[in-house]
Amino acid sequence: MRARFAFVAWLLTAAVAGCSDASKETGFAGLAQQVGEVDDSGFLQPRPGDPLVFPDDWGPHPQHRIEWWYLTANLETRDGKPLGLQWTQFRQSLQPRPAESKAPDPEAWPLEAAWMAHGAVSFEGEHGFAEKLARGDVGHAGATADPFRVWLDDWRLEAVPGSDKWRLQVTADGWSYDLQLTGTRDVVAHGVEGFSAKSASGEGSMYFSLVDLQIGGTVTLGDRTLEVSGKGWFDREWSSQFLKAGQQGWDWFALHLEDGHKLMAFRLREDGGAYSSGSWIGADGQLEALDRDDLTLSPIRWHESQRGRVPVAWRLTIPQHKVDLTVAAPPGDYWNTGLYPYWESPVSVAGSHKGVGYMELTGYRE
C-alpha cells in the first residue's frame, strides 16, 4: 500500500514535469492548466452553452483533465459545540478518453488517470487532515453516476439503495466519520447555466452544487464518538484549464445565512488584481449570478504560521442586496498538509447577516 501511494505521488508530480512548483502553490486544480495548451492536448474544455446532463454529470468526465466531488459541512454535537468537516475526491486525467469508449482493462495496468482524496475534521481548535492517493482504472478508486458512488479504497460516498440519502464513510489515523446526507433543494447551476467563468478572458469550468444538505451521523475523535447534525454544501466541478497563466490561486466561500439565503463567492488572484464571481441563492432556490462588479472580497486579518501567511477574516459586500459581512475562521491552524497544501476552515458570518460556512484558500506559499 505504501509503495502504491508513493508511486501515485510521483505520478501526479511527473504529470506536470517542469511545473511542479507552480502546481503546489495553486493546488491540485492547478494541474489542469500546467501541461500545455488544451487545444493541443486532446482534452475538452468547457464552454458557455455546454449543457449539464443528469445523472451522467454525477459521474466522471474522462475527456476533461481535472474534476472533483467536494463536501463541506457545518455540524454541531449534541451539546451544541460546532464541528467542521470536509471531504473531497479529485480525478486527474493523464490522457483523454472519449466518452463512448470503454474503460481500459485493469489487468493491463492502465495509466490514464490518478485519484486523490482529502478528509478533514475541525473541532475545538484542532484540525485533523488525511490524504489518500490511487492509480485510476485498476479498482482502487473511481466514480459512477447511476448508482451514484465515489470511492478511494475504504473511503466512499454512495447512494443508499431504496432512499434519497447518501452515506459518507471516511476513516483516518485517530479520527473517522460515518454520515448520512439528505438533499432538500434542487441542483444549483453556477454562472451561466452551469458554466462558471474563472477569468475575464473566458477560461472556466462546469460547476453545480447542492447547497442545503441535511447531515447526521457520528464523528469519532480518538476514543470519543460524537453524534452530530447540521448542514452541508456539495460541489461538483470539472475543467481542462481551470486557471490561466498568471493566476496564483483562489479564495472561495460557501455560506449558509440564517435568513435562508446561500452565498457562493470566490476570487482568483492574478497579476494586477483579482477576478471575482459568485452566486446569490434565495430561500426559494432562485439563483442570481454575481460578477466582479456585484461583490467585493477584502482580507481584514491574517494568520501566520510556519506554513505561511493566509487571510483568515474577510469583508464581503454585495451592495445591491445590502449585504455587508465579516467572514472569519475560528482560532486555530487549518492547513491541509497534503501533496498540495492549502487552507480549509469553517467560518462564522456576522454583520448584515449571520450564518456559518466554509472557506478555502489556495496558492499561499508555505
Secondary structure, DSSP 4 states (H G I P E B T S, - for coil): -HHHHHHHHHHHHHTTTT-HHHHHHH-GGGGGGSSS-GGGTT-----TTPPP-TTGGGS--TTSSEEEEEEEEEEEETTS-EEEEEEEEEEEESS---TTSPPPPGGG---SEEEEEEEEEEETTEEEEEEEEEETTSSSEEEETTTTEEEETTEEEEEPTTSSEEEEEEEETTEEEEEEEEE-SPPEE-TBTTEEE-STT--EEEEEEEEEEEEEEEEEETTEEEEEEEEEEEEEEEES--S-TTEEEEEEEEEEETTS-EEEEEEEEETTEEEEEEEEE-TTS-EEEEETTT-EEEEEEEEEETTEEEEEEEEEEEGGGTEEEEEEPPSS--EE-SSS-EEEEEEEEEESS-EEEEEEE-----
